[in-house]
């Protein structure tokens, strides 16, 4: 709801608007047109996900407004392009990719968690402090 309020310039979303949005989302999920990943919605059955770099004049998205799948894709692709980076380097480069000028604790926590997830799923591997993409 916060993102809808920000997009529409509304101070607060009333309960009827919230309820209507939730009902529409539930219907789209039931119909199989939309999938849910935590707090994020996506087109169901998407063949390819892309990590989006902010374009010229675009507002930089907050880390909390980027789906974990998109953050993890950026981490994986950067690790594949530059194998052997330390976790700190990978986090820094990913932050630059998304246009973040500062690496606060919130951003670091999201990206560290995403790296842990990718390591756990075997998509990244870490040896001697260096991270590389697998597969």
C-alpha positions as CSV (number, residue, x, y, z in Angstrom):
1,X,0.0,0.0,0.0
2,X,2.8,2.4,0.8
3,X,4.1,2.1,-2.8
4,X,0.6,2.7,-4.2
5,X,0.2,5.8,-2.0
6,X,3.6,7.1,-3.1
7,X,2.8,6.4,-6.8
8,X,-0.6,8.2,-6.6
9,X,0.5,11.0,-4.3
10,X,-2.1,10.0,-1.7
11,X,-1.3,10.6,2.0
12,X,-3.1,7.4,3.1
13,X,-5.0,4.6,1.5
14,X,-8.5,4.1,3.0
15,X,-9.7,0.7,4.1
16,X,-12.0,0.3,1.1
17,X,-9.1,0.9,-1.3
18,X,-6.9,-1.5,0.6
19,X,-9.7,-4.1,0.6
20,X,-10.3,-3.7,-3.1
21,X,-6.7,-4.0,-4.0
22,X,-6.3,-7.1,-1.8
23,X,-9.4,-8.7,-3.4
24,X,-8.1,-8.1,-6.9
25,X,-4.7,-9.5,-6.0
26,X,-6.4,-12.6,-4.5
27,X,-8.4,-13.1,-7.7
28,X,-5.4,-12.8,-9.9
29,X,-3.5,-15.3,-7.8
30,X,-6.4,-17.7,-7.8
31,X,-6.7,-17.4,-11.6
32,X,-3.0,-18.2,-11.9
33,X,-2.1,-14.9,-13.6
34,X,0.0,-13.6,-10.7
35,X,2.4,-15.3,-8.4
36,X,3.3,-14.2,-4.9
37,X,6.9,-14.1,-3.5
38,X,6.6,-12.8,0.1
39,X,5.3,-9.3,-0.2
40,X,6.0,-9.1,-4.0
41,X,3.7,-9.9,-6.9
42,X,4.9,-11.1,-10.3
43,X,3.4,-12.3,-13.6
44,X,2.9,-16.0,-13.2
45,X,5.0,-18.3,-15.4
46,X,7.5,-15.6,-16.4
47,X,10.1,-17.2,-18.5
48,X,12.9,-14.7,-17.8
49,X,13.5,-12.3,-14.9
50,X,15.7,-9.3,-15.5
51,X,17.5,-7.2,-12.9
52,X,16.6,-3.6,-13.7
53,X,19.2,-0.8,-13.6
54,X,17.7,2.6,-13.0
55,X,17.5,4.6,-16.2
56,X,18.5,8.2,-16.7
57,X,16.0,10.3,-14.6
58,X,14.5,7.3,-12.9
59,X,14.1,7.3,-9.1
60,X,16.4,4.8,-7.4
61,X,14.4,2.1,-5.8
62,X,14.8,1.3,-2.2
63,X,16.2,-2.2,-1.4
64,X,12.9,-3.1,0.3
65,X,11.1,-2.3,-3.0
66,X,13.1,-4.8,-5.0
67,X,12.0,-8.4,-5.0
68,X,14.5,-10.9,-3.5
69,X,14.5,-12.8,-6.8
70,X,15.7,-9.6,-8.6
71,X,18.3,-8.8,-6.0
72,X,19.6,-12.4,-6.1
73,X,19.7,-12.4,-9.9
74,X,21.9,-9.2,-9.9
75,X,24.2,-10.8,-7.3
76,X,24.5,-14.0,-9.3
77,X,25.1,-12.2,-12.6
78,X,27.8,-10.0,-11.0
79,X,29.5,-13.0,-9.4
80,X,29.4,-14.8,-12.8
81,X,30.9,-11.8,-14.5
82,X,33.6,-11.2,-11.9
83,X,34.4,-14.5,-10.2
84,X,36.5,-14.4,-7.0
85,X,35.1,-11.2,-5.4
86,X,34.9,-11.0,-1.7
87,X,31.4,-10.7,-0.2
88,X,32.0,-7.0,0.6
89,X,33.0,-6.4,-3.1
90,X,30.0,-8.3,-4.4
91,X,27.7,-6.3,-2.1
92,X,29.3,-3.0,-3.1
93,X,29.0,-3.7,-6.9
94,X,25.5,-4.9,-6.5
95,X,24.7,-1.6,-4.7
96,X,26.2,0.3,-7.6
97,X,24.2,-1.8,-10.1
98,X,21.0,-0.7,-8.4
99,X,22.2,2.9,-8.1
100,X,22.5,3.1,-4.3
101,X,25.1,5.7,-3.3
102,X,25.3,4.6,0.3
103,X,25.4,1.1,1.7
104,X,23.5,1.4,5.0
105,X,22.8,-1.5,7.3
106,X,19.4,-2.1,5.7
107,X,20.8,-2.6,2.2
108,X,23.7,-4.6,3.5
109,X,21.2,-6.9,5.5
110,X,19.1,-7.5,2.4
111,X,22.1,-8.4,0.2
112,X,23.9,-10.5,2.9
113,X,20.7,-12.4,3.3
114,X,20.4,-12.9,-0.4
115,X,24.0,-14.1,-0.7
116,X,23.3,-16.6,2.2
117,X,20.2,-17.8,0.3
118,X,22.2,-18.3,-3.0
119,X,25.0,-20.1,-1.1
120,X,22.5,-22.3,0.5
121,X,20.8,-23.2,-2.8
122,X,24.2,-23.9,-4.4
123,X,24.0,-21.0,-6.9
124,X,27.0,-19.3,-5.4
125,X,30.0,-20.9,-3.7
126,X,32.5,-19.3,-1.3
127,X,36.1,-20.5,-0.9
128,X,38.9,-18.7,0.8
129,X,36.8,-15.6,1.1
130,X,36.0,-15.5,-2.7
131,X,32.6,-15.9,-4.1
132,X,31.8,-17.4,-7.6
133,X,28.7,-18.3,-9.4
134,X,27.8,-21.9,-9.9
135,X,26.3,-23.2,-13.1
